[in-house]
Amino acid sequence: MVVAISKAGLGTGAAFLSNVTWETLEKLDADLAETGAHLTYLDGCLEIMAPFSEEHEESRNTLEQLLDIYMRTKDIRFYGRGSTQLSG
């Protein structure tokens, strides 16, 4: 497993892990459930981000609203999933 640490963005840190199995992801998800950490997983790669700040949430909310308006204007079908936007 390879681990990389980043401290970019709005004061949040992130860890990137590769070669993570689904079983490991489920264990980490359970272990970190109370921390507020955000996990993103795709094809064995896992990103663990520190909890977001209030400043980040304001920016995220504004960006979410702009994307919502844009996709509706362009008639792009999308589904809001919490902090994730999926288009299809």
QUIDA-V355803 format. One record per backbone hydrogen bond with DSSP energy under -1.0 kcal/mol. NH is the residue of the N-H (numbers start at 1). CO is the residue of the C=O. If there is no record, write none. Layout:
# QUIDA-V355803
nh = [NH/NH]
co = [CO/CO]
This chain:
# QUIDA-V355803
nh = [4/6/11/14/15/16/17/18/20/25/26/27/28/29/30/31/32/35/38/40/42/45/46/47/48/49/50/57/58/59/60/61/62/63/64/65/66/67/68/69/70/71/72/73/74/76/79/81/84/86/88]
co = [16/14/9/6/48/4/46/2/44/21/22/23/24/25/26/27/28/32/49/47/45/42/17/40/15/38/13/53/54/55/56/57/58/59/60/61/62/63/64/65/66/67/68/69/70/71/86/84/81/79/77]
